[in-house]
Amino acid sequence: MSQEAHETQEPETPHLDFNGTTPYEDYVQADVLTHLQHTLSDDPGEMVFLVTTQVMELWFTVIVHEWETAARALREDRVPVAIAALKRSVRELEALNASWKPLGQLTPAQFNAYRSALGEGSGFQSAMYRRMEFLLGEKSASMLVPHRGAPRVHGELEKALHEPSLYDEVLRLLARRGHAIPAAVLDRDVSRRYEPSPEVEEVWTALYSGDESDDLARLGEALTDVAELVWRWRNDHLVATRRAMGAKTGTGGSAGVAWLEKRAQKNVFPELWTARSHV
């Protein structure tokens, strides 16, 4: 092989010299992300707990973005755009749920080695997770109270509390498409938790008894995929907590496993599940 031919096959050296930080750093801000970990104990396992929790917060942020995108698209009658956002969120929920794997095998002794460092910190205080719950229709004004000391966060949560949930937007779309959604559902106080409606169940029963390729039936399945993964998230949280601390009181004064058991029993988008018994 000639020297000339050999040289043409050599990979080009990437651009290595930049004025200031690299474009990658400017975009990703990796230096910021990788220096946000400040452990409070000497236990090496705390780093895993802290990073995993921070990763969960990032996934919460992405999922909130997807569901807000879907809600906005539904308001604008762009069902395919909403379904695409929901399908993306399904993959993101799968990644979020996988975040339990580094924590799911914690023994009580391992968790107790750094649990005191958490003080009164608890996952239920996560503002971004609360926004996820609000978008699912799990509204509660009392859940704003822990965030009174952070005006920007409190303001964002208060705004989300008084906005229609993702499911509210779905039901409004169904009504605009001619389905018999009761006025009591459409005109309800959206700052309160959504309660199941027999009439809404009948609408979903009719949709699921019809053409499966209809865009509203496909929307229902995309929502069911989301609901299933939210249920799995809650159950994985319950199992990981039960394994690490049994039935002890949770950090932040929560009821721990008892609280999580109650949450795990709730279905998201309830009529999508009950309607299946009538198809």
N, C-alpha and C positions, 0 to 999 in steps of 0.2 A: 504494500500500500504506500502510495506516495505521501510525502510529508504534507503536501497541499491538501490531499484528500483527508488525511488524518485530522488536520486542523479544522476542516469544515464540519467534522462530526463532533468536535468538542463542544459541550454545552457552554452557552455564553455565561459569563460571570454576572450575577445580578448586581444591580446598582446598590452599592454599600455605603456611600458617603452622602449624608443628608445634612442640610442646614437646620440644626435643631433636632427635634424628635422625628422618628420615622412616621410616614403616613399611616402605617398600621397603628402605632401608638396614638396618633392624633384621633383616629376613628374609634378604636376599641377602648382606649384608656386603660390598657392592661396594667400599667404601673399603679394606677389608682386602685383598681380592683384587687390586685395582689398584695396591697399594703393596707387593706381594711380589716385584717385579722389581728385582733388584740386579745389574746387569751388572758384569763383572770386566775388561772390555777397553774400548778406545775404538772398536771396530768397530761401526758401526750395525746390522750384520746379526746381532749377538749377541742383540739384543732379540727378534727374530723366533724365534730358536732357543729362547730361554728361555721365552717365552710359549707357544709351541707345545708344548714339553715339559710345562709346567704344565697346559695344557689336556688333554693326554693323561692326566696323572695324575687329573684330575677324571673323565674318561671311564672310566678303570680303576675308580674308586670306584663309579660308577653300575653298571657291568657286574658287579662283584663283588656288589653289592646284589641285582641281578636273579638271578644264578645261585644265590646263597644262598637267595633267596626260592623259586626253582624247586626246589632240593634239599629244602627244608623241606616244600614242598607234596607232593613225591613221597613223602617219609616218611609223610605223612598221607593218601596215596592220593588226592590232589586233582589229578588229571592236567590238567584244564582250566586250573587256576590256574598250574601249572608251565609249560604250553605258552604261556600269555599272557605270563609273565615272560620266557621264552626268545624270544618274538617281539619283545618290547620291546627285548631285548638285541641282536637282529639290527639294528634301526634304530640303536641306539647304537654297535654295532660299525662300521656304515657311516660314522657321523660320526667315530668314532675313526680309521678308516682314511683318511678324507679329510684328517686332520691331517698326513699326510705331504706333501700338496701344497705347503705353503710351504717345505718342506725338500728336496723331491725333485729340485729343479733346481740344488742347490748344486754349484759347481765346487770342485775341491781348493783353489784359491787362496782362495775365499770362506770355506770351512770352516776352513782353516788360519789365517785372520785372527783367529779367537778360540778355536781349539781348545785352545791352551795354558791358557786360563782354566778349562777343565774339570778340569784336574789329573788325578786318578785317578777322577773321576766317570764313571760309565757307566750306561746304561739297565738293564743286568742287575742293578743294585743297587736297583732300584725295588721296595719292599716290596709295594705294591698290585698291581703287575704280577705279582709272585711269587704273591700270593694268587690271581690269575686262573689262573696256570699250575697251582697246586695243585688248584683246583676242576676243572680239565680232566683231572686225573689225572697230571699231570707232576710227581710228587713227588721231592724230593731233600733229605735232611737237611743236606747240605753247603751248600745255598743259604741256610741260616739264619746261617751264619758271618759274613757281612758286616754283620749287624744286631745283633751282640752288644753294641755300644756304645749301643744304644737299647732299653732294657728293655721298654717298652710295645710297640714294634713287634716286637721279638723274640718276646715272649710271644704276640702275636696270630698271628704266623707259625707258631710252634711248635704252637699250638692247631689251626690250619688243617692243618698237616702230619699230625696224628694223627686228623683227622676224615675221614669218607668223602667222596670227591669227588662232584661232580655225577653223573658216570657210574656210580660205585658205587651211588648211590641209584637210578639208572635200572635197573641190573641187579637190585637187591634188589626193586624193584617188579615186574619181569618174573617173578622167582621166586615172589613172592606171588600173581601172576596165573596160576601153574601152568606156566610155561615152564621148560625144563630147563637152568637155569643151574647149572653145576657147583659143588659145595660148596667146591672149591679156590678158586674165584673169589669166592664169597660170604664165605669165612672168611679171605681173604688179609690180609696186613699192609697196611693202607690207607696207611701212611706211606711205602710204596715205590711206584715208578712202575708204572702199570698196564701189563700185557703182554697182547697179543691172545690170544683163546681160540677154537679151532675150534668148540667147542660153542656159544659165544655167537654166533659167525657163523651157525651153523645156526638159532638162534632168530630172528635178524633176517631170515634168508632166508625162513623160514616166515611171519613177519609181513608181509614185503613181497610174498609170493606170495598173500596173502589179501586181505581187504577193506581198500581204501585209506582208507576213512572211519573205520576202527577207531581208537580214541583212542591205542593204542600205536603204530600205524603213523604217525599224525599227530605223535606225540611224536618218533618217529625222524626224521621230516622236519624238525621244528623243531631238533633236535640237529644234523642235517646242515647246515642253514643256518648255525648257529653255527660248526660246524667249518670250513665253507668260508671264512667271513670271517676266522677265526683264521689259516687258511692264507694268505689274501690279505694279512693284516697282516704276517705273517712275511716274505712275499715282497717286499712294498713296503718293509719295513725293510731287507731285503737289498739291493734295487736302490738305495735312497737312500744306503746306506752305501758300496756299491761305487762309486757315482758321485762321492761326496764325498771318499773316501779310498783308493779302490782296495783293494789287498790288504794294506795296512799294519796293524800291530798296533792293536787297538782301545784306546780309553781304558779305564783301569782294569786294563790288562794282559790283556784278553780277546783272543781270536784274531781278532777283527774279522769280516771277511767269511767266513772259514772256519767260525767258530762259527755264524754266521747261516745259512750254506748247510746245515749239518747240521740245524739246527732246522727249516728250511723243508721238509726232506724227510720230516718226521714228520707223520702224519695224526692228528688228534684224533678220538676215538671210532672206532678203526680198523675194527671189524667192520661198522660202518654203511656203510663204503666197500667192503670186500671182499665183503660179502654180495650186492651188486648184480650181481656176476659170475655168481651162481647162480640168479637169479630168472628 
